Each structure stands twice: as structure tokens, then as C-alpha cells.
Amino acid sequence: MTTTPPAVTSVPQLTESVLAGSFGPDPETLDVVSAFWLHHTTRLPGADVTYRNYYVLLRVGEVFGACSFEAGELDPSYCADTSGRTLADVLSSGDPLPVRIAALDAYLASVQPHHTSPYAEEVVLPAGTPDVRARARDAAVAGLLDVAEGTKVALIGVVNPLVDAITDRGGICLPCDFNLRETASGLAVSRDMTEVVDAADAVVATGMTLSNGTFDVLLSRCREQSKPLAVYAQTGSAVARAFLGAGVTALSAEPFPFSQFSSRPSSLYRYRTDT
């Protein structure tokens, strides 16, 4: 990075620091080259759950800022008015939260792309079918945790292969999700994030917590309880990276284009802190 970034403890504080130029170039000098909207569904072989994913993406230079969102939260028409705006304009506007998270992600990724970071461990996912690639990805995420036999792991944002990856390591998965009632393996899914975090020894959370506004609550609670927090992020992967050592202890960052959009080898980037 071009500057030594300040320590941040919340997304609003991070946004203010970026707008002040504390992380690098003035975001007023960086333009959104393109804006697009994706609706993507997946059902893995043998599963009875269809994942329905929506993404807003903003391109700045060589990188993309990404953020998932809930159905109906954002209309695709936003694309027509976002290309050509500066990142400073988007970040300081009244745009929906997913658009601002995508802009923040684009800024931080443009300052330092994951593939150039000296702190990132590149993990190449193998070519193959969606289930092969999903399991490889989720095993890489689970590998960020020190899961001993009997470790209770809160999983905020359920992905069934990640449930399996945790249990395969001897962990006890405590799943939480707003959209599911039961995992593929039959575990009951809580809707109360604080309940599962408080009961856990360690926490794994999706970047979706950034887009629904729960990330700061999760971050604060894990800091207060000194619990390791690993984030697996397609949404806001560079945003989550800014909190390494400030509540986030490990990160699996997968920048766009995501693994589910290709059958060929692709990369994700793992980060770890010393704590």
C-alpha cells in the first residue's frame, strides 16, 4: 500500500478514513468504469437446496468491488447511473449499503489487489465440477481455523460444504442463516447470530455480514470475547482484509470473477494474523 493505513474498528470508520485519503489515493480520483448486477442460482448434485445469490459489482481499473445482497434490496437500474461516478461520490452518497460496500471494496482492492499482497497465501482451486470446486474452496476456508475435536464453531452464513468441512475436522458446527432452517446434514439453523457466537469457541462468517449491516456487531462481539473470527468473503473481500488484527483473525478472500462462474482453476487468497 502507498501509506500505512490507520487501525479501524468499524465499517463507517473505515469509510471515513478512505474518504480522508488515509489508505492511499483520494477516492475522488478513481472512477467506476462499469457497474453490473448478477442473479445467480446453484443447486449442487444431491442437494435439495437452491442457493439464490445476487451481486452488485463495480469495476475500478483492473479490479472489481463486489457485494451480495438480498432479493429485492437493489434494482438493476442502478447500473445506468453508477458508471462514470467517482468512488468518493458513491461512498459519500445515499446509495444502498451493498453499492457502498462494493465501492469500498473496489477502492481497497485497487490500492492493493489480493494477488500482489505480500501477506496473502494464494490457493489455487482445481478445475472441475461445481461440487468439486465448492468443496475445495470450503476446505481451504476451514483450514484457516484450528479446529480441534469438539471445538464449537459458529457458522454465520450457511454453505453446506463448509458445514461438512468443519465437522470432518471434528468440530461442532453451530449454523446461523436468515434464509435456511436446516443444513443438508440435518442441523437446525439459528436466526440469532449472537446466540451462536456466544456459544462458540470460534466463528466463521461470510462477507454477507458486510452487506446486511451485521459485520460491526459480529466484529465487536468477537473482540469482546477474544474469539477467533475467520471471514470467507466474495462480498467485500478487501474490506474484510482491513480488519485483520482488529477483530478478524483470518480471511479467505475470493475476488471476482468467483469460482462458481468457471470450471477452470482459479485462485483465492488466505490471510492469517499472529493471534
C-alpha angles and dihedrals in degrees: 000000000000094000137026101260120226122247111265131193104185141030094247090052090049091050091050091050092050092049089050090055094245093134099046137289122021106271086222087074094056120081131202102242095188139000126200143169128219133196110192131174130193135185114177120216112281093011125121095202125087113206112216113198131183123191137186113204131190122189120213115175109309097346139070127220111214138193132169122216141183123270111278094013095107132024119222089233088082087080093070093060102037105062110092096026120119120247089240090058093050094044094050096041134091092253117141114279095252090057092049092048090051089051092049090048091049092051096049093043091050091052089052121001114211092242091060098044114116089209097057126097109210115221115192113211113216126248113259149091122331093261093049092050094043092053092048090050094048093046087055090052093048089050089068090069128075094226111181123184108292097013110151109226121190109214110201105195113022122240109169098217088053090052087055093046091055095046092044087061092054095260126139108233119217103190126201126183137149094218106041133065099188137016121237088258092054102259115148112245118221123214092203110090096186091052094058094038092053091050095047135089092208137010134222116189136179123236086246085088086073093056097046095046098245098108097091092050091049092046093050094047093051091048092049092050095039091235122155112250120200117187124202107199140185086145110068097347092163091044092055089048090063089066097055106130091014097080101312110093099178138013138196104199120192112181123200131306087061126214094251091065095063140041092208128089113287136173139244124182126227124204129187134186125215092248 
